[in-house]
Amino acid sequence: MKRILIVETASPKRVLHTVRRILAAAPGPKPEISILCLQKSRAAFVEQSGVATIACTDPAAPGLIEELNRKHFDLLYAFWTGEKQYRRMKLV
C-alpha cells in the first residue's frame, strides 16, 4: 500500500478534489493518504474517509520534518498554484 503525504498548499476545496481523484483512481488497495494542513483548515478534511490529517500549527517547528520522516511516506504531493497564503507550507 502506498503512503501519500499531501501538503495543503492550495485551498481545502482543491485539496479534497485531488484526494477524491486519487482514491477513485487507485487500483487494488486504496493508498494511505495523510494531509499536512494548517490547524485552521483541519475541519475541512476530517470528514473525508480514508484520510488522516497532520495539523501544522507552525511550519517552521523544529520537529515537524523529523515527524514526517518517521512516517516513511512513498509520495509527496504539493500544489504550486501561486496562492500566497500557503507560501510557508511550500517550504516544508
C-alpha positions in Angstrom: 0.0 0.0 0.0 1.3 3.4 -0.9 1.6 6.1 1.7 0.9 9.6 0.3 1.5 12.9 2.0 -0.5 15.8 0.6 0.7 19.2 1.7 -2.1 21.8 1.9 -0.6 24.4 -0.4 -3.9 25.1 -2.1 -7.5 25.8 -0.9 -9.1 23.0 1.1 -11.6 22.5 -1.8 -8.8 21.9 -4.3 -7.0 19.5 -1.9 -10.2 17.5 -1.3 -10.9 17.3 -5.0 -7.4 15.9 -5.6 -7.8 13.4 -2.7 -11.0 12.1 -4.1 -9.4 11.7 -7.6 -6.5 9.8 -6.1 -8.9 7.5 -4.1 -11.1 6.9 -7.1 -8.2 6.1 -9.5 -6.3 3.8 -7.2 -6.5 0.2 -8.5 -6.4 -2.5 -5.8 -5.8 -1.5 -2.2 -6.5 2.2 -1.5 -3.5 4.3 -0.7 -3.0 5.6 2.8 -3.4 9.4 2.5 -2.3 12.0 5.1 -2.8 15.7 4.7 -0.4 18.1 6.3 -2.7 21.0 6.9 -2.9 24.3 8.8 -4.8 24.0 12.1 -7.4 26.4 10.9 -8.4 24.3 7.9 -8.2 20.8 9.6 -12.0 20.7 10.0 -12.4 20.7 6.2 -10.6 17.4 5.9 -11.7 15.3 8.9 -14.9 14.2 7.3 -13.2 12.6 4.2 -12.9 8.9 4.6 -9.6 7.2 4.0 -7.6 10.3 5.0 -5.6 11.2 8.2 -4.7 14.8 9.0 -1.5 16.1 10.5 -2.2 19.6 11.9 0.6 22.0 11.5 0.5 25.0 13.8 3.9 26.3 12.8 5.6 25.2 9.5 8.9 26.2 11.0 8.6 24.0 14.0 11.9 22.1 14.6 10.4 18.7 15.0 8.0 18.7 12.1 10.4 17.4 9.4 11.6 14.6 11.7 8.0 13.6 12.5 7.2 13.4 8.8 10.3 11.4 8.1 9.4 8.8 10.7 6.1 8.1 8.8 8.0 7.0 5.7 5.8 8.4 3.0 6.2 7.0 -0.5 4.9 10.0 -2.3 4.7 13.8 -1.6 2.0 15.9 -3.3 2.2 19.7 -3.2 0.2 22.2 -5.2 2.0 25.1 -7.0 -0.9 27.4 -7.5 0.6 30.8 -6.6 -1.7 31.2 -3.7 0.3 33.4 -1.3 -1.3 32.3 1.9 0.3 28.9 1.5 3.9 30.1 1.0 5.2 28.8 4.3 3.7 25.3 3.8 5.6 25.0 0.5 8.8 25.5 2.3 8.2 22.4 4.5 
